[in-house]
Amino acid sequence: MKLYLSEGNPQCMKVLAAVELTGAKCDIHHAHPEERIVPTLSRPVLPVLQPSVGVHLFMPNAICRYLFELSGQEASSQTDQWLEWEATELQPALMQALHLSVLQAKRTEAAEALEGPLRFLEQSLSKKPTAFLTAETATVADIVLWGALYPILSDASFLPGDSQHVAAWFERVTALPACQAAAGSILNEKGGKAALRGFVQRQPVPHTQRRDAQPCSQPEENSSEHEMTEEEIQAAEETWRRQVADFPAPAERQHPILPQEGHQNVLITSALPYVNNVPHLGNIIGCVLSADVFARYGRLRGWNVLFVCGTDEYGTATENKAREEGLTPREICDKYHKVHADIYSWFQIDFDYFGRTTTDQQTEIAQDIFWRLHQHGFLVSDMVDQLRCENCERFLADRFVEGVCPHCRYPEARGDQCDKCGRLINAVELKDPQCKVCRQTPVVRSSKHLFLDLPKLESQLDQWLDQSMSSGNWTSNARHITRSWLRDGLKPRCITRDLQWGTPVPHPDFSGKVFYVWFDAPIGYLSITANYTDQWEKWWKNPKQVELYNFMAKDNVPFHSVVFPCSLLGAQDNYTLVNNLIATEYLNYEDTKFSKSRGVGVFGDMAKDTGIPADVWRFYLLYLRPEGQDSAFSWSDMALKNNSELLNNLGNFVNRAGMFVTKFFDGCVPEMVLQQEDLRLLAQVGWELRQYIQLLDRVRIRDALKCILNISRHGNQYIQMNEPWKKIKGGSQDRQRASTVTGVSVNVACLLSAMLQPYMPTVSATICAQLRAPPNCADAMLRGAGAFICTLPCGHRIGTISPLFQKLEADQIEALRKEFGGQQFPNSPPLSLSLSQLARGRGAQKSGTGSAQSQRHTTCSHGFRGERHRS
């Protein structure tokens, strides 16, 4: 094996420590940080382990795990949970702390950035009877966390005074000869600090992270070791005994849905996909799927929800696509609107209305807002230098110009914004511009245009933002991006363009021009609602009664937090403005970007052809939803999560619970005589349910999903400890115990069906059908703070039980990876680590006896952005 490392890189240090501790035989090579070791990656990455010729492992935690497994030290489920916590929770905070301390010398702020993760680590260690995280000797979890924290905690002054357990653990790991050798090699006193500074400088600048307590995204023991008080156990018993018949039946949706006095009226929008672009997985999770989960959840909670979306259809891209296909712009919009609608239908996106922007209502509302802005003095005119392609004989829209960013020198900046530094750009400022259609160099021409006077609206905007951000739920990246725009100072923004396909500007001095897409497209939310109901103003001009949630990817934030609100504030017509702006980071594909032209990545119209059910796609996309940092879709990881979390954890529990009822009790839920152990489980499950509700109320979609998996994990452990398949063969006391465990388990399965409904609606409905669950069980358990009640009482007859999930085989996944790899994997070998783990995975759901299945978690994190979303 060959191992490639670089000085100053903490990720290399943890890998080197793993080599030293496990005694793995490696040829170690010190590489330059910019050296590209992995030929299939388009960026340099270190560390890299080459187990054999042509095979490369380049995720540090996966390398460490692989080395420990080679030495015969299999990772436990707790160890895997710690590795996932390190990658998803600790690393974002740690990178922020390193930037603050190493580059800016802000020690106090750096300590604050790590306060949440260190507090959690301290609490976990304080409950440990072992010297290390999961055992009496150091495991891969200790090495990974130690390597991550070493650059910070090697200076003991960073630790809060009440972190004695963290300090003692860190000292124990540091004292290991393997760790001392690794630290001396990677972060030595001579050049280590300078090399560390260089490493941090090469990392992306992290957004400020708000590190709330996140019980459901932490390692497994955080929930399983939650010590239930006697009061909680007693409350759980009282809740359990409530009757499901006491709760009203779920109300049918009646259209049109309108705000109701005294109700929680929630208006949900997802960013409007541009009609020409077939959405890829990143578009789907960033916008419509996230919004769909929240809309479904809101309906279960009893909120009065309206969920609207539609295709953004105006602009040059449509004209070009129509020319390519020999159609009119209207015909091309009709064709691709149906493509979008079919894709979202397959993914089970439950819009109340999915519309489009090429409507009479769009023209009417956009022109009304325009005239109001004009009347109130918020529009100004000016001559604009524009790029015109003489070869194509037209002015170029910003998205059809590409060149070198004048601020950061990024070579592929667009004509409106640089994807690397995030700065706004006027197309004429680009260096070496090119027409993206014909690759000719455009020329500069002047034309008179209208501008929205953002500086004149800045004070109103700032006052509104303070109120909205303090009272609403804005993701940290949305806050950061918005404030960075204001910090740079707002400038007038052009709202007209010299195009044909668009909403016409009604002013006589600007005839022949159309509204620029960034001004026009967000108004589509209003016009789409107007197409749904002629009473649309009850939603959009009713800020006192309506709470508005916008879902989008981070590149759309400025248009929803600054530009569109300024348009509505300037119109002075009592418009409903966004209260909760929910933005994701980017989802990437394996180690690169999605690209339809290169055949790289899974696009929405391809997913159903893989043979993988829509609910499994939904689950995996939501499991790795990029909430705090970019994440990456990985075929092998998708199979791993399907086979471990769905098949062996969730599916295994639900199937066993139902089969016990069928096999041992003739299909009827047996009598339950609760003991202290059962009550403790009820309390623990109730606690996870409350966490689920608290997290989803704050739109923490990924973290709430893990509460579901925690509950099924508790259920598997409960069954395994009590062994009802053995006790049913024993004496009367043992048979009664089997009866109780079976009855409690099948009720937990019923709760899981309710909690799954926003995430996996078909699986949820299947469980409900198999258990013949009461139609109001979800409403009963998910209202208020959450209540785990006995929805399937003694004597309730269930239906036919069958497996919920199928194993994804290694050869099937490898074939899909190659099929969707396009030009990025010319002759690359399979990812050996993940696929070898897959090969060792267990496949079939157990229906009667046997051990609970072990869970395996891997985390992939790559640094490329996905293609941008259009608003």
N, C-alpha and C positions, 0 to 999 in steps of 0.2 A: 504493500500500500504506500501511496505517496500522500503527504500532507503539505499543503501550501498555506503559509502564514505570513503575516506582516506585523512589524513592530508597531506598538501603540494601539492596536485594535483589541478591545476587551473581549470581543467575540472569539478571537484567535486564542486568547488566554484561557478561556474556559475549555476549548477543544484540546489545547496542549495539556492542561491539567488532567483531562479525561484520559489522554494517551498515557501520561505518566502513572496515573492511578491504576489503570487497567493493565498496564504492561503491554499494550498493543505494539506490534512491530511496524513502525512507519519510517519511511525515508522522509525527513523533514526538510522542506525547502522554504527559504525566506524570500518572498516575492515582493516586488514593488506594488504599492497599493493600486496603481493604475494598470497593472498587468492583467490581461484577460486570460484566465486559466481555462474557463469553460467555453468551448468554442460555440455552443448553441446559445449562449447568452450574449445580448447586445451591450452589456455593460460589465465592467470589472466587478468581481465579488470575491471576498475572502472572509473566512477560511474556506478551503476546498479540500475535500478528501477524495482521493482516487483509489477506490478499492481494487479496481482492475482496469485494464486498458479500455478507454472510451467511456467509462462510467464515472460520473462525478456527483458527489453529494456536496451541496453548498449552503444548506441551512444549518446554522451552528448547533441548535438544540437537537436536530435530527442526527447530526454527526456524533454528538456526545452520546445520544441514546444508542446509536449503532455500535459504538465502541464498547459500551458497557454490555450490550447483548452479546457481542463477540466473545467477551470474557466470561460468559455464562450468567451474567447478572440481569435477569429479565426485569423490566420495569413493571411496577404495580400500577393499579388504576390511580392511586393517590399520587404516585410519582408523575404519571402523565398529566394529572390535573395541575400539579405544580409547574410543569413545563409550559402548559398552556397559559397559566396565570402569568408566568414570567414574560411570555411573548406578547400577550394581549393587554395586560394591566401594568406590569412593572416597566417594560421597555419604553412605552410612550412617555411615562413620567420620568424615567431615567434619562432619556435623550434630552428632555427639556431641562433637567437639572444639570446635565453636562454642558449644554449650551450656555446656561446661565453662569455656571461656576468657572468653566475652562475658558470660555471666550469673552465673557463679560465681567468676570470677577464679582458676580452678585451671589455671594454665599448664602445670605439670608433667604433670597428668593429661591435659590436652588434647594435649600432645606425644606422650604414650604412645598415645592413641587413634589418632593418625595414623602411628605408627611403621611398621606393616606396609605400608600403601599407599605411603608415601614410600620405604621400602626397596625395594619392587618397582620403583617409578619410577626410582630411582637405578640399580638393576641394569640396567634396560632401556636407559636413556640411556647408561650406560657402554659398551654394545656398539654404539652408533649411530655410523656414520661421518658422519651428517648433522647439521646445526646444530639442526634441530627434530625433532619426534617421528617423522615419516615422510618428510621431504623437506628440501631446502636452504632452503625458504621455509616460512613458517607456514601450516598447514592448519587446517581446522575442528577437528581434534583438539587442536592447540595452544591455540586460543582457548577451547575448552570446558574443558580442564583448567586453564588459567591462570585463567579466571574463577572456577572453583570454589575454587581454592587461594588466590586473591589475599587474601581477608580474613585468612587465617592467615599466609601466607608473606610478606606485605608487611612483617611484623615478622621480620627475618632471624634473630632469636634462637630462633625455633621450629624451625629446621632443625638436625638433628643435624650434628655436626662432619664426619662422613664422607659428607655429601651434596653434594659439590662439583658433580657433574653436574646435579643438580636445581637447585642455586643458579644455575649458569651458564645453564641453559635458562630458568629463571624470569626471570632478569635480561634475557635476550635478548627474550623475549616482552613483558615489561613495557616495554622500550624502544621498542616499536613505537608510532608516533604514534596509531594507532587504539586501542590498549590504554590509552595515557595519557589520551586523551580520554574513553574510557568510564569509567575509574576516577575521573577528575575529576568526571564528571557524576553517577555513582551513589553513590560513596563519597567524597565531597569532605570536606575538612577541617572545614568549618563544621558541617554537621549530619549528616555521613556516619556517624559512630560511633553517634550516638543512633538514627539510622534503621536501622542494622545491628542494634542491640540490639532494636529493635521488630520487625524481621523475624524474628530468632531466637526472640523470645518468642511469636510467632504460630505457630511450628512445633511439631508434636507432640514431647513429650519422648522422645528416642530411648532404646531399650534399650541396655545395655552390650553392645558387640559384641566377641566374641573373634576377633581378626584373625589366624587362622592363615595360613600360606602356602597359596595357592590356585592352584596352577599351571594347572589346567585351566579356571578361570574368568577367567583373565587374557587380555589380547590375544594374538592368534595368534602373534606372534613369540616369546612366552615359551616355547612348546613348540617351534616350528620353529627357533628359534635356540639351543635347548638343545644345548650342545656335548657330543657323545658322546665319552667317553674311549676309548682303545684297549682298555682292559679291558672296558668295556661292549660295544664292538663284538665283541670276541672271545667274550664270554659269550653275546651274541645269536646268533652263528654256531653255537656249541655247542648252545644250546637249540633252534634251528631244526632241527637234525639229529636230534633225538629222535623216536622213532617213536610215532605215535598208538596203535598196537596195543599198546604197553606199558602203556597206561592201562586201567583196568577199565571195563566198560560201565556206563552210568548205572543206578542201582537204581530199580525201580518203587516208587511210594508204596504202602505197605501200611497199611490202616486197621484198628484205630485206631493212630495214631501215639502212641507213649509214650516217655518219656525213656529213654535208654540209657546204661549205665555206660561211662565213658571217651569219650563223644561230646560234642560241643558242642550241647547241648539248648537250643533257642531258642523261646520262647513269644512270639508276636506278637499283639497286639490292636489294633484300630482303634476309635476312639470309636463307641459305639453310636448310630446315627442314630435320632432320634425317629420313630416309625412314621407319624405324621400328615403329616410334611413330606416332600414329594418332594424328593430331594436336588438341589441345583444344583451347578454346576461347582466352586464354592468348597468345598462339603461334600465333594465327591468327591476333590479333590486334597488337602485338608487331612487326610483320614482314610484312606479305604479304598484309594485309588490309591497313595498313598505307602507304605502298609503292604504292598500287593501287590508293588510293585517290590522292597522289601527282602526279602519272603518268597521271591519267585522267585530273587533273588540268593543268598539263604542256601542254598536247595536246590542251586543250581549249585555253591556252594562246598563242598558235602558236609555242611552242618550238618543236624542232626535238628530240623526246623522244624515247629511247629504254629501255624497262623494261624486265629484264630477271630474272629467278629464276629456281630452280630445286631441286631434291632430292639428298641429301648427302648419298651415298649408301655403302661406304666401312667401314670396321671395325669389331670388335669382335661381336658387338651387332647383326649384320646381320648374322654372322655365328651361333650364338646361336639361333636366331629366326628360321633360316632354319632348324637347328637340331630339335627344338621343333615341327615344322610343317611337318617334313619329306620331305623337299624340298632342292634344291640346293640354295646357296646364290643368284645366278642369278635369279632363279625362285621366290625367296622371294622378290627380288628387283622389278621384273616385277609386281608382285601382288600388292605390297604396293605403288609403283609409281602411279599406276592407282587409288588407293584409294585416294592419295593426290590430283591427278589431278581432280578427280570427286568432292572432297570437295571444292577445290578452284573455280571450275567452278560453283558450286551451289552458292557460296558466290559472284559470278560475279567478280572475280579477273581477270583483263584484261591484262594478260601477253602478251608481243609480242612473247615470247618463254619460255616454261616451259620444262626444260631438266633434265639431270641426270649426275652424276659424273662417272659412270661406262662405259666410252667410250674410244675409241682409241685416240681421241683428248685430253682427260684428261691425259692419259699416256704420250703422246708426249709433251704436254706443261709442265707438272710437271717435267718430266725428263730433259727437256731443261733448266728450271729454276735451277734445281739441279746442272747440269753440269756447268752452268754459276757461281753459288755460289762457286762451288768447284774450278773452274778456277781462280776466283778472291780472293781466300784464305779466304772465309767466313765460311768454314766448318772445324770442328775439330772432332777427334774421341776420344773415351774414353770408359773405361769399366763401365758398369752400373749395379748396384745391382737392380734386379727386383723381383717382387713378382710372384711366380709360385704356382699354385694350383695343388698339387699332385693328388688330387681327380679328378679334371677335366682334368689333364694331359696337362697343357699348361700355358704359361705366361699370366698374367692377364692384360688386358687393364685398364687404369686408372679408367674408368667409371664403372668397375666391381670390384673395391676395395672400401671398406667403412671402416672408423674407426674414432678415436678421433683426432681432429685437434691438432697438436703439438703447435700451437700458442695461440688459444683461448679456446681449450678443447671442441669445438663443437662436439657432439658424432656422427654426420652423415656426416662428411667431405668426399668428394670424393678423388680419388687418384691423381687428378691433381690440385684441387682448393677447398678451403673451401667456402661454400655459405654464411657463417655467417660473417667471417672477410674479405673475399675476397682475402686472401693471396694465392699465388701459393704454391703447395706442391709436393714433390716427393713422390710417393706412399709408398716407404720404410720408410718415416718419420712418417707415421700414427701410432698412438698408438692403440693397439688391433685391427689390421686389420682383415677383413673378406672378403672372396670371396662372392660376391653378388649372385652368381649362386647357390652355395651349402652350404654357410655359414660356410665352413671349414676355419681354419686358414692357410693362405698361408705361404710358406717358401721363403727365400731370395736366389736367384741365380744370377750369374754374366754373362753378355753378352756384346759384343763390339758393340757400336752404334755410329752414327754420330750426331753432334750437330751443330745448327746454332749459329755462334759466335756473339750473340747480343751485347756484350760489344764493339766489334770492329766496329759495325755499329751504335753505340749510338750517335755519334756526327752528322752523316748524318741524323739520325732519328730526333734528336732534332731540327736541322736546318729546316728540312721539316715540322715538327709539328708546329713550330713557324709561318711559312708561311701559312700553311693550316688553322690553327685555327684563324689567324688574318684576313684572306681573305674569309674564308668559314663559313658555318653555322654548328657548332658543339653544340649539346645539352650540358647543364651544367654537367650532369652526365658523359657524354663521356669525357669532359675535365678533370673532377675531377679524374675519374678512370685512365685515361691515365697518368696524371701527378703523381698520386700516384705510378704507376709502375716505372716511371723514378726516382722518389724521392728515392725509395728503392734500386735503382741500378739494371741494367739488368744483367742477368746471361745467359751463354750458354744454349740453349734449344734443347733437343733431338728431332730429326726429323725422326727417324726410330723406327720400332717395330718388334718384333718377332711374326708376324701373317702371315696368308695366304691370306685372302681376302682384297686386297688393291692394290694400284699402286706399282709395283715392283721397288725396288732401283736398278738402272742400274750398280752401281759400282761392279766390280768383287769381291772385298774383303767383300762385304756385300750382297752377293747373298742369296736368301731365305728370305730376310727381305722386308718389305713394308714401305711406308712413313706413318708417324704418321698422324692421321686425322687432327690435327690442322694445319699442314703444307700443307696437300693435299687438304682439303675441300675448302678453299677460292680460290684456283686455279680453282675450279669448275666454278666460275663466268666466267673465261676466256674460259674454254673448252665448257661450255654451249653456250656461244656466238659463238664459233667456229663451233659448231654443227648447229647453226642458219644460219651463213654465213661464207664462206671461206675467207671473207674480214674482219674478226674479229679484226685484228690488227689496222684497222682504228679507232676502238673504244678504244682498250686497249693499244695501243702504240701511243697515240696522245694527250698528256696532254695539249697542247696549245689550242686545239680546243674542247676538251671534258670536261664537268663538271660531276663528279661522285658523286652520292648520295648512301650511304649504309644505309639500314634500318635494325634494330635489337633490341633485348632486351639487357639490360645493362650487362648481364653476358657474352655477346659476344664481348664487346668493346675491351678488350686487344688484342684479336686475329686480329681485324680489324684496330686498331690504332697503334699497336706496332709490332706484329709478322709478319703479312702478308706484311705490308709496308717494313719491314726490308728485307724480302725475295725478294721483287721487287726492292728495292734500291740496294741490293747486286748483283742482276742479271745484273744491268747496261745495260738495254735494252730499255730505254725510255718508261717505262710503265706508264700508267695513274694511278695516286694514288688518294685516296679519298679526295674530297674537302669538303664534307658535311657529317658528321657522325651523324645520327639521331637515338638515343637510347631511348627506353621507360623504365620506371620502370616496376614492375610486376603487372599483373592483377591476383587477387586471386578469389576464388569462395566462396561466402557468408563469412563464418568465418574460412575457412581452405584452403588447397591446392587442386588443381585438382588431381585426382587419378583415372586412368582407372581401376586399379586392385580393388579398393574399390567401384567403381561405383559412385564416387563423382565428380560432375561437368559435364558440357556439352562439348562434343568433337565434332569435325567437322562433323563426319558422323552421329551424332544424331540430329543436329540442324534442319535439314529439316523435321524430323519426329515429331517435336513439333507442326507443323501447323502454326508457325509464319513465315511470309515471310522473305526472305533473306535480303531485304532492311531494315526491322525493326531491324534485328540482326546487320546489318552494322551500322545503326544509333545509337543504344544503345552502342555498343562497342566503337564507335568513340566519343560519348558523354562523356563517362567516361575514355577515353584513358589516361593511366597513364603517363602523361608527366612530372610532377614535383615530384610526389611521388607515391607509390603503391596505387592502387585502387582496389575495390572489386565488382565483379558481384553480383547482388542481384535480385532475381526474382520479389520481390515486387516493387523494385525501377524500374526495367525494365517496369513493367506494369504501374507504375505511370508516367514514362516519355512517354510511348506510349500514354496513355490516356490524359495526359495534353499537352505535347509539340507537339506530332504528330496529335492526333485526335482533341483536342480542340483548339489548337493554329494554327499550320501550315495547317492541313487539313481543319479545319473550315474556315479559311480565303480563301483559294483557291477555295473551294466548293461554298462559298457564292458569291465570285466575279463572278465565272462562271455562277451560277444559276441566278444572277441578270440580266446578259446579255440575258440568255435564256428566263427567265420569263417575263421580262419587256420590252425587246428590240428585241424580235423575233430572238434571236441568233446572232445579229450583234452588233459589238462594237459601242456604240452611240457617238455622238459628245461630245467633251470635251472643255469647256470654263473655263480655269484655273483661279482661284482666288488665293489670297495670301496664304490661308490655303493649297491649293493643291500644290503650289510651294514650300511651306515649307516642305511638305511631300516628294516631289521629292528630295529636298536637303538632307533631313534626310536619305532617302533610298540610295541616292548616296553616302552619307558619310559612311554608313554601308557597301556598296559595296566596297568602297576603303579600308576600314579596313579589310574586308575579303581578298582582294588581297594582302595587305601588310602582313597580318598574314600568309597566305598560301605560299607566297614567302619565308617566314622564316620557313616554315614547322610547323607552330603552328596550327595543324589540328583541335584540339578540340576547341580552341578559335574561329577559323574562322567559325565553325559550329554554334556557338552561334550568330554570326552576321546574319545568315539566320533566326534563330528563332526571333531575334530582329526585323527584317523587317516584318515578318508575324504578330508580336505583334503590331507594328506600324499600319499595315494594318487593323487589327481587331479594333483597337482604332479609326482609321479614319472612318471606316464604322459605328461604333457604335455611334460616335459623330454626323454623318451626317444623319443617318437613311434613306437611300434611299428607303426602302420599304414603308415608310410613305410619303416621299416627292413625289414619283411617283404618288400619289393620289391627290396631291395638284394642285395649279395653275401653270402657265407656268414657272414662276421663280423657283418654287420648282421642277418641272419636269426637268428643265435644270440642276438644282443642282444634282438630282438623276442621270442624264445622265453622268455628269462629274465624280462624285464619282465612278460610275460603270466602266466607261472607264479607269480611273486611276487605280482602284483596279485590274482590269483584266490584265493590263500591269505590275503591281507589281507582280502578280502571274506568269506572263511569265518570269520575271527576276528571281524569285525564282526557276523556273524549270531549268534555266541555272546554278544557284549557287548550286543547289542540285545534279547536274550531277556527280561530283566526289564522293559524299557521298551515294546517293540513286539513282543509274542509272535507275532502273525500274520505280520508282516514277517520276523521271524527265521526262522520255520518255512518261509516261502516261499523265502528265500535258501537255506536248508539243502536244500530240495527241488530247487531249480534247480541247485545245485552237487553234489547227491547227497553231501552231507557225511556223514562217519562219525557214527553216533549218539552217540559219546562225545567228540566234538571239543570241545564246550563244557566238559565236566567236565575234560578234559585241560588246557585252556588257562587255566581260571579257578581252579584249586586252588592252594593255597599263595600265593606272592607273585605268581603269574601267569607263564605261559610261552607265548610266541608260537612255536609249532612248525609244521612243514610238515605240515598235515593232508591236503592234496591233492597227493600225490606225482606224479612224472612217470608218465604212462600212465593216470591216473585219468580216467574218462569222466564228464563232467557232463551235466545234463539240458537241458531247453529253457529258454532265457533270455527273459524278458519284463520290461517296465518294472514297477517297484515302486510308483510314485506317479504321480498325475495333477495337472496344474496346476489351481489354484483361480483362476478368472477374476474380474476386477474386478467385472463386472456380477453374477455369482453371489454374491460376497461382499456387495455393496451391497444386494442383495435380502434376504439373510439378516440383515444389520444392521438393516434396516427392519422385518423380520418380528419380530425379537426385541427391538426397541427400545421397545415398549409406548408409554407416555405420555411417555417421556423425550425423544423426538425428534419433536415435533409436525410441524414443517415444515423440519427442519434439513437443510442440504446435506451431501453426503458429505465425509469428511475428505480434503481434496484432496492433502495431501502424501503420505500413505501410498498412496492409490489411484493417484496419478500415478507413484509408484515401481513399483507393481504393473503399471501399464500398460506400463512400460518393461521389465519382467522378461522373461526368456527362458522359453519354455514347455516344449519337448520335451526328453526325455532323449536324450543322444547315445549311439549304440550302437557307433560305430566310430571316427570321426575328429573333429577339431576341438578347440577350446580348452576348458580347464576353465572351468566357469561361475563367474562372480564371485559372492561372497556379500555380502548386505546385511543389516545388523542395525539394528533400531530398538528403542528401549526406551520403554515407557509406564509412568508411575508416577502413580497417582492416590491421593488421601488418604481415601477412604471405606471404611468397614468393610463386610464381608459380613455376612449374617445369621448369628447365632451357631449353633454346633453344640451338640447335646445330647449328654451323655455316655452 
